[in-house]
Amino acid sequence: MKLKIVFVFVVLCSGIALAQSAQPKPFVVEYYYKVKWGHQQEFLDLFKKYHYPLLKKQVEMGRMKSVEMTAPRYHMNEEARWDYRVTIVFKDAAAAFGDFDEESLIKQMYPDQTTYKREEQRRFEILDGHTDVPIVPVDLTAKP
């Protein structure tokens, strides 16, 4: 009887440990925007008007865990320059790459599709560059 209890306990603990190790890990992507000189505020205004609410809605829906935007304090040389970095933490890689009907969400949030499409087009017209960089954590505590 004791052996049976120990066996059940070991199986349960193994299952819990396996379930914990199999939990999906957040998937992080950084989006870099390089805006044409003199249009940084216009880009930011359009981003905040249309794209940020769409991202916030996806956080509320659970697809994403967080959305954050940063800008460099000082300017860089032109080759390395970026104006805004948006970091999105997806729930997991499946949420980032799986089926998600963003078009339906856009139509729901912005019924005036003509204005939405025109202003989103403008947001991309004033860009000099846009780069998406999936990132992974690096364990600095691991011994070489």
C-alpha positions as CSV (number, residue, x, y, z in Angstrom):
1,M,0.0,0.0,0.0
2,K,2.8,2.4,0.9
3,L,4.6,1.6,-2.3
4,K,1.4,2.4,-4.3
5,I,1.1,5.8,-2.5
6,V,4.7,6.6,-3.2
7,F,4.3,5.6,-6.8
8,V,1.2,7.8,-7.2
9,F,3.0,10.7,-5.5
10,V,6.0,10.3,-7.8
11,V,3.8,10.2,-10.9
12,L,1.9,13.2,-9.8
13,C,5.0,15.2,-9.1
14,S,6.5,14.2,-12.4
15,G,3.4,15.3,-14.2
16,I,3.4,18.7,-12.5
17,A,7.1,19.2,-13.3
18,L,6.5,18.2,-16.9
19,A,3.5,20.6,-17.2
20,Q,5.5,23.4,-15.7
21,S,8.4,22.9,-18.1
22,A,6.0,22.6,-21.0
23,Q,4.4,26.0,-20.4
24,P,4.6,28.3,-23.4
25,K,7.2,31.0,-23.1
26,P,6.6,34.6,-24.1
27,F,7.7,35.5,-27.6
28,V,9.3,39.0,-27.9
29,V,9.6,41.1,-31.1
30,E,11.2,44.5,-31.4
31,Y,9.9,46.7,-34.2
32,Y,12.3,49.6,-35.2
33,Y,10.9,52.6,-37.1
34,K,13.2,55.1,-38.9
35,V,11.1,58.1,-39.8
36,K,11.9,60.7,-42.5
37,W,13.5,63.8,-40.9
38,G,10.9,66.2,-39.7
39,H,8.0,63.7,-39.6
40,Q,8.7,62.1,-36.2
41,Q,5.7,63.7,-34.5
42,E,3.4,63.0,-37.4
43,F,4.4,59.3,-37.3
44,L,3.9,59.2,-33.5
45,D,0.5,60.8,-33.7
46,L,-0.7,58.4,-36.4
47,F,0.7,55.4,-34.5
48,K,-1.1,56.5,-31.3
49,K,-4.3,57.1,-33.2
50,Y,-4.6,53.8,-35.1
51,H,-2.0,51.2,-34.4
52,Y,-1.5,51.5,-30.6
53,P,-5.2,51.0,-29.8
54,L,-5.2,47.9,-32.0
55,L,-2.2,46.6,-30.1
56,K,-3.8,47.4,-26.7
57,K,-6.9,45.6,-27.7
58,Q,-4.8,42.5,-28.4
59,V,-3.3,42.8,-25.0
60,E,-6.8,42.9,-23.5
61,M,-7.7,39.8,-25.6
62,G,-4.7,37.9,-24.2
63,R,-2.8,37.5,-27.5
64,M,-0.1,39.8,-26.3
65,K,1.2,40.4,-22.8
66,S,2.5,43.9,-23.3
67,V,3.3,46.7,-25.8
68,E,6.0,49.4,-25.1
69,M,7.5,52.1,-27.2
70,T,10.9,53.8,-26.6
71,A,12.9,56.4,-28.4
72,P,16.6,57.1,-28.2
73,R,17.5,60.1,-26.0
74,Y,20.1,61.4,-28.5
75,H,20.5,61.1,-32.2
76,M,22.7,58.5,-33.9
77,N,24.6,58.5,-37.2
78,E,22.2,58.1,-40.2
79,E,23.1,54.5,-40.9
80,A,22.4,53.3,-37.4
81,R,19.5,55.7,-36.7
82,W,16.1,54.6,-35.5
83,D,13.4,56.9,-34.1
84,Y,11.0,54.5,-32.3
85,R,11.3,51.0,-31.0
86,V,8.1,49.1,-30.2
87,T,8.6,46.0,-28.1
88,I,5.7,43.5,-28.2
89,V,5.6,40.6,-25.8
90,F,3.3,37.9,-27.3
91,K,1.8,35.3,-25.0
92,D,3.9,32.7,-26.9
93,A,5.2,32.0,-30.4
94,A,1.9,30.4,-31.4
95,A,0.1,33.6,-30.6
96,A,2.6,35.6,-32.6
97,F,2.4,33.4,-35.7
98,G,-0.9,31.5,-35.4
99,D,-4.2,32.3,-37.0
100,F,-5.4,35.7,-35.8
101,D,-8.0,37.7,-37.8
102,E,-6.5,41.2,-37.4
103,E,-8.6,42.5,-40.4
104,S,-11.9,41.8,-38.6
105,L,-10.6,43.5,-35.5
106,I,-9.5,46.5,-37.6
107,K,-12.9,46.8,-39.3
108,Q,-14.6,46.5,-35.9
109,M,-12.4,49.2,-34.3
110,Y,-12.3,51.5,-37.3
111,P,-15.6,51.4,-39.3
112,D,-14.4,54.4,-41.4
113,Q,-12.1,52.2,-43.5
114,T,-11.3,54.9,-46.1
115,T,-9.9,57.2,-43.5
116,Y,-8.1,54.4,-41.6
117,K,-6.4,53.1,-44.8
118,R,-5.4,56.5,-45.9
119,E,-3.9,57.5,-42.6
120,E,-2.2,54.1,-42.1
121,Q,-0.7,54.5,-45.6
122,R,0.6,57.9,-44.6
123,R,2.2,56.5,-41.5
124,F,4.2,54.1,-43.8
125,E,4.9,56.8,-46.4
126,I,6.9,58.9,-43.9
127,L,9.1,56.0,-43.0
128,D,12.7,55.6,-44.2
129,G,12.9,52.1,-42.7
130,H,11.1,49.5,-40.6
131,T,12.7,46.4,-39.2
132,D,11.2,43.5,-37.1
133,V,13.6,41.7,-34.8
134,P,12.4,38.6,-32.8
135,I,14.7,38.5,-29.7
136,V,15.6,35.8,-27.3
137,P,16.9,36.1,-23.7
138,V,20.6,35.3,-23.1
139,D,21.4,33.5,-19.9
140,L,24.4,35.4,-18.5
141,T,24.6,33.2,-15.4
142,A,25.3,30.0,-17.3
143,K,28.9,28.8,-17.1
144,P,30.8,28.6,-20.4
